[in-house]
Amino acid sequence: MIDAQGRLFGRINIIDLAVLLLVLLLAGRIAYGWFVQKPAVEQTLRPITFQVLVEKVRQPTADAFKVGDVVYDTRTNQRLGVLKAVEVRPAVLLKVNDDGTKTEVPSDIYREVLLTIEGPGQVTPTAVMVGPLQIHIGTPVKIQNAIWGVEGIVWKIEPGGSS
């Protein structure tokens, strides 16, 4: 079947055949991914309420947040929702005492702000989507409006919206 020159049936080089089969398998896999229908994901939008914890901001930044502000994703500039509540509290700092122990003390300069945002979104099997933003508790997000722009951490998610 294979002659002295490594050709199958005296016509086809075995290495060329292996490469051709590999290319065909790869093309088949790509075509399968493109044309085979993916499982349906919920397409209806529903209210999603989520909280973002913004740490170590100064008082002027904390004062800039207003209930009713429209919130946008910083990367895409797409609307995420509306600011429903703003909680401001002193940031907690660690102070090292003279004996080496650590004590938590409230900061005189920095504030922590908990922002509650509500907007239309989707719940998929693997994530909660609000606008273009995929959110999970503990993930960092960058949000903004015309006046302020901050980075925070998703603190809480309520897929049904606020009651």
C-alpha positions as CSV (number, residue, x, y, z in Angstrom):
1,M,0.0,0.0,0.0
2,I,2.8,2.4,0.9
3,D,5.7,2.5,-1.6
4,A,9.4,3.3,-1.0
5,Q,8.8,7.1,-1.3
6,G,6.1,7.1,1.4
7,R,3.1,7.5,-0.9
8,L,-0.2,5.7,-0.3
9,F,-1.2,3.7,-3.3
10,G,1.8,5.3,-5.1
11,R,-0.1,8.6,-5.4
12,I,-0.7,10.3,-2.1
13,N,2.1,11.3,0.4
14,I,1.1,10.0,3.9
15,I,2.2,13.2,5.6
16,D,0.2,15.4,3.2
17,L,-2.8,13.1,3.9
18,A,-2.4,13.5,7.7
19,V,-2.2,17.3,7.4
20,L,-5.2,17.4,5.1
21,L,-7.3,15.3,7.6
22,L,-6.2,17.6,10.5
23,V,-7.3,20.7,8.6
24,L,-10.6,19.1,7.7
25,L,-11.3,18.1,11.3
26,L,-10.4,21.6,12.5
27,A,-12.7,23.2,9.8
28,G,-15.5,20.8,10.8
29,R,-15.2,21.7,14.5
30,I,-15.3,25.5,13.7
31,A,-18.4,25.0,11.4
32,Y,-20.1,22.9,14.1
33,G,-19.6,25.8,16.6
34,W,-21.0,28.3,14.1
35,F,-24.0,26.5,12.8
36,V,-25.2,24.3,15.5
37,Q,-27.9,26.1,17.5
38,K,-26.8,27.0,21.0
39,P,-29.2,26.4,24.0
40,A,-31.7,29.1,24.5
41,V,-30.9,31.7,27.1
42,E,-33.5,33.9,28.8
43,Q,-33.9,37.0,26.5
44,T,-36.5,38.9,28.6
45,L,-35.2,41.8,30.6
46,R,-36.2,42.1,34.2
47,P,-35.2,44.5,37.0
48,I,-31.9,43.7,38.7
49,T,-30.8,45.4,41.8
50,F,-27.2,45.3,42.8
51,Q,-25.0,47.0,45.3
52,V,-21.5,48.3,44.7
53,L,-19.1,49.1,47.6
54,V,-16.8,51.9,46.9
55,E,-13.9,52.1,49.3
56,K,-11.6,54.9,50.4
57,V,-13.2,58.0,48.7
58,R,-13.0,61.5,50.1
59,Q,-16.0,63.4,51.3
60,P,-16.5,65.4,48.1
61,T,-16.7,62.2,46.1
62,A,-19.2,60.7,48.6
63,D,-21.3,63.9,48.4
64,A,-21.4,63.7,44.5
65,F,-23.6,60.5,44.5
66,K,-27.3,61.4,44.3
67,V,-30.3,59.1,44.3
68,G,-31.7,59.2,40.8
69,D,-28.3,59.5,39.1
70,V,-28.1,57.4,35.9
71,V,-25.2,55.0,36.1
72,Y,-23.1,53.9,33.1
73,D,-20.4,51.2,32.6
74,T,-17.1,53.0,32.2
75,R,-15.7,50.6,29.5
76,T,-18.7,50.7,27.1
77,N,-20.5,53.9,28.3
78,Q,-23.7,51.9,28.2
79,R,-26.5,52.6,30.8
80,L,-26.6,50.2,33.7
81,G,-29.4,51.7,35.7
82,V,-30.4,54.3,38.2
83,L,-29.0,55.0,41.6
84,K,-31.7,54.0,44.1
85,A,-29.8,54.5,47.5
86,V,-26.5,55.8,48.8
87,E,-25.1,54.9,52.2
88,V,-22.0,56.8,53.3
89,R,-20.0,55.7,56.4
90,P,-16.5,56.3,57.6
91,A,-13.9,54.0,56.1
92,V,-12.3,51.6,58.6
93,L,-8.5,51.7,58.8
94,L,-6.0,49.5,60.6
95,K,-3.9,51.3,63.2
96,V,-0.7,49.6,64.5
97,N,-0.4,50.2,68.2
98,D,3.0,50.7,70.0
99,D,2.9,47.1,71.2
100,G,2.4,45.8,67.6
101,T,-1.3,44.9,67.9
102,K,-3.7,46.2,65.3
103,T,-6.8,48.1,65.9
104,E,-9.6,49.1,63.5
105,V,-10.3,52.8,63.7
106,P,-12.7,55.0,61.7
107,S,-11.0,57.3,59.2
108,D,-11.3,61.1,59.5
109,I,-10.5,61.5,55.8
110,Y,-11.9,58.5,53.8
111,R,-15.4,57.2,53.4
112,E,-17.0,54.0,52.2
113,V,-20.0,54.3,50.0
114,L,-22.5,51.6,49.3
115,L,-24.4,52.3,46.1
116,T,-27.7,50.5,45.3
117,I,-28.3,50.5,41.5
118,E,-31.4,49.1,39.7
119,G,-31.5,48.5,36.0
120,P,-32.8,46.0,33.4
121,G,-30.9,42.8,33.1
122,Q,-30.9,39.1,32.4
123,V,-30.1,36.1,34.5
124,T,-28.3,33.4,32.6
125,P,-27.1,30.0,33.9
126,T,-23.6,31.4,34.5
127,A,-24.1,35.1,35.3
128,V,-26.3,38.1,35.9
129,M,-26.1,40.6,33.1
130,V,-26.9,44.2,33.6
131,G,-26.5,46.0,30.3
132,P,-23.1,44.9,28.9
133,L,-21.8,44.2,32.4
134,Q,-21.6,40.6,33.7
135,I,-21.7,40.9,37.5
136,H,-20.9,38.4,40.2
137,I,-20.6,39.2,44.0
138,G,-17.0,40.1,44.7
139,T,-16.0,41.3,41.2
140,P,-14.7,44.8,40.5
141,V,-16.7,47.2,38.4
142,K,-16.0,50.6,37.0
143,I,-19.1,52.9,36.9
144,Q,-19.6,56.6,36.1
145,N,-22.0,59.3,35.3
146,A,-21.4,62.9,34.1
147,I,-20.1,64.0,37.5
148,W,-18.3,61.1,39.1
149,G,-16.5,57.9,38.1
150,V,-15.4,55.2,40.6
151,E,-14.3,51.6,40.9
152,G,-16.0,49.4,43.4
153,I,-16.8,45.8,44.2
154,V,-20.2,44.1,43.6
155,W,-21.4,43.6,47.1
156,K,-24.9,42.1,46.7
157,I,-27.2,41.1,43.8
158,E,-31.0,40.8,43.8
159,P,-32.1,39.3,40.5
160,G,-35.7,40.2,41.1
161,G,-35.2,43.9,41.7
162,S,-36.0,45.7,44.9
163,S,-39.3,45.1,46.6
